[in-house]
Amino acid sequence: MELTVVPIVKPDTANFIFDQSHFIKTVEDLHEAQVGAVPGIRFGLAFCEASGKRLVRWSGNDEAALTLARNNWPSATSGTT
């Protein structure tokens, strides 16, 4: 196994959660959890698939946060072997 440190580019005032999961529905689950837990929340999230082309799925309601999420994933792509 190889571990690599990757930089997370974000404003100092932004909250950031980095997580790992293996369920394809994770993007929808996280979106629903955010909206259900915090009324009026503004967020963006991205999820990199673990196999194949390692496609990045994203969701959210704040364009700046979505851009941050999408732009940070290429350096943190992961997969399974």
CYANA upper distance limits for C-alpha pairs under 8 A (distance plus 0.5 A):
  6 VAL  CA     75 SER  CA      6.75
  6 VAL  CA     76 ALA  CA      6.86
  7 PRO  CA     75 SER  CA      8.18
  8 ILE  CA     72 ASN  CA      6.69
  9 VAL  CA     68 LEU  CA      7.91
  9 VAL  CA     72 ASN  CA      7.11
 10 LYS  CA     14 ALA  CA      7.12
 10 LYS  CA     68 LEU  CA      7.19
 21 SER  CA     26 THR  CA      7.81
 22 HIS  CA     26 THR  CA      8.43
 22 HIS  CA     49 GLU  CA      8.46
 22 HIS  CA     50 ALA  CA      7.68
 24 ILE  CA     49 GLU  CA      7.71
 25 LYS  CA     29 ASP  CA      6.72
 26 THR  CA     30 LEU  CA      6.46
 26 THR  CA     47 PHE  CA      8.03
 27 VAL  CA     31 HIS  CA      6.61
 27 VAL  CA     45 LEU  CA      7.86
 27 VAL  CA     46 ALA  CA      7.54
 27 VAL  CA     47 PHE  CA      6.89
 27 VAL  CA     57 ARG  CA      7.41
 27 VAL  CA     58 TRP  CA      7.01
 27 VAL  CA     59 SER  CA      7.10
 28 GLU  CA     32 GLU  CA      6.67
 28 GLU  CA     59 SER  CA      8.06
 29 ASP  CA     33 ALA  CA      6.65
 30 LEU  CA     34 GLN  CA      6.62
 31 HIS  CA     35 VAL  CA      6.79
 31 HIS  CA     45 LEU  CA      8.31
 31 HIS  CA     59 SER  CA      7.19
 31 HIS  CA     60 GLY  CA      7.10
 32 GLU  CA     36 GLY  CA      6.41
 33 ALA  CA     37 ALA  CA      6.43
 34 GLN  CA     38 VAL  CA      6.60
 34 GLN  CA     41 ILE  CA      7.67
 35 VAL  CA     39 PRO  CA      6.83
 35 VAL  CA     40 GLY  CA      7.91
 35 VAL  CA     41 ILE  CA      6.93
 42 ARG  CA     60 GLY  CA      7.96
 42 ARG  CA     61 ASN  CA      6.38
 42 ARG  CA     62 ASP  CA      5.90
 42 ARG  CA     65 ALA  CA      8.36
 43 PHE  CA     60 GLY  CA      5.82
 43 PHE  CA     61 ASN  CA      6.29
 43 PHE  CA     62 ASP  CA      5.81
 43 PHE  CA     65 ALA  CA      6.05
 43 PHE  CA     66 LEU  CA      7.55
 44 GLY  CA     58 TRP  CA      7.84
 44 GLY  CA     59 SER  CA      6.41
 44 GLY  CA     60 GLY  CA      4.70
 44 GLY  CA     61 ASN  CA      6.90
 44 GLY  CA     62 ASP  CA      6.48
 44 GLY  CA     63 GLU  CA      7.81
 44 GLY  CA     64 ALA  CA      8.27
 44 GLY  CA     65 ALA  CA      5.01
 44 GLY  CA     66 LEU  CA      4.58
 44 GLY  CA     67 THR  CA      8.12
 44 GLY  CA     68 LEU  CA      8.15
 44 GLY  CA     69 ALA  CA      6.63
 45 LEU  CA     58 TRP  CA      6.02
 45 LEU  CA     59 SER  CA      6.05
 45 LEU  CA     60 GLY  CA      6.60
 45 LEU  CA     65 ALA  CA      7.95
 45 LEU  CA     66 LEU  CA      6.64
 45 LEU  CA     69 ALA  CA      5.89
 45 LEU  CA     70 ARG  CA      8.13
 46 ALA  CA     56 VAL  CA      7.00
 46 ALA  CA     57 ARG  CA      6.10
 46 ALA  CA     58 TRP  CA      4.68
 46 ALA  CA     59 SER  CA      7.14
 46 ALA  CA     66 LEU  CA      8.08
 46 ALA  CA     69 ALA  CA      5.82
 46 ALA  CA     70 ARG  CA      6.41
 46 ALA  CA     73 TRP  CA      7.67
 47 PHE  CA     56 VAL  CA      5.96
 47 PHE  CA     57 ARG  CA      5.68
 47 PHE  CA     58 TRP  CA      6.69
 47 PHE  CA     73 TRP  CA      8.20
 48 CYS  CA     54 ARG  CA      6.29
 48 CYS  CA     55 LEU  CA      6.23
 48 CYS  CA     56 VAL  CA      4.85
 48 CYS  CA     57 ARG  CA      6.87
 48 CYS  CA     73 TRP  CA      7.51
 48 CYS  CA     77 THR  CA      6.70
 48 CYS  CA     78 SER  CA      7.55
 49 GLU  CA     53 LYS  CA      8.29
 49 GLU  CA     54 ARG  CA      5.07
 49 GLU  CA     55 LEU  CA      5.91
 49 GLU  CA     56 VAL  CA      6.75
 49 GLU  CA     57 ARG  CA      8.19
 49 GLU  CA     78 SER  CA      8.17
 49 GLU  CA     79 GLY  CA      7.74
 50 ALA  CA     54 ARG  CA      6.11
 50 ALA  CA     78 SER  CA      6.38
 50 ALA  CA     79 GLY  CA      4.49
 50 ALA  CA     80 THR  CA      6.28
 51 SER  CA     79 GLY  CA      5.99
 51 SER  CA     80 THR  CA      6.71
 54 ARG  CA     77 THR  CA      7.70
 54 ARG  CA     78 SER  CA      7.98
 54 ARG  CA     79 GLY  CA      7.57
 56 VAL  CA     70 ARG  CA      8.10
 56 VAL  CA     73 TRP  CA      8.04
 58 TRP  CA     66 LEU  CA      7.81
 58 TRP  CA     69 ALA  CA      8.26
 58 TRP  CA     70 ARG  CA      7.63
 59 SER  CA     66 LEU  CA      7.60
 60 GLY  CA     65 ALA  CA      8.29
 60 GLY  CA     66 LEU  CA      6.86
 61 ASN  CA     66 LEU  CA      8.16
 62 ASP  CA     66 LEU  CA      6.60
 63 GLU  CA     67 THR  CA      6.59
 64 ALA  CA     68 LEU  CA      6.85
 65 ALA  CA     69 ALA  CA      6.69
 66 LEU  CA     70 ARG  CA      6.58
 67 THR  CA     71 ASN  CA      6.44
 68 LEU  CA     72 ASN  CA      6.61
 69 ALA  CA     73 TRP  CA      7.08
 70 ARG  CA     74 PRO  CA      8.22
 72 ASN  CA     76 ALA  CA      7.46
 73 TRP  CA     77 THR  CA      6.39
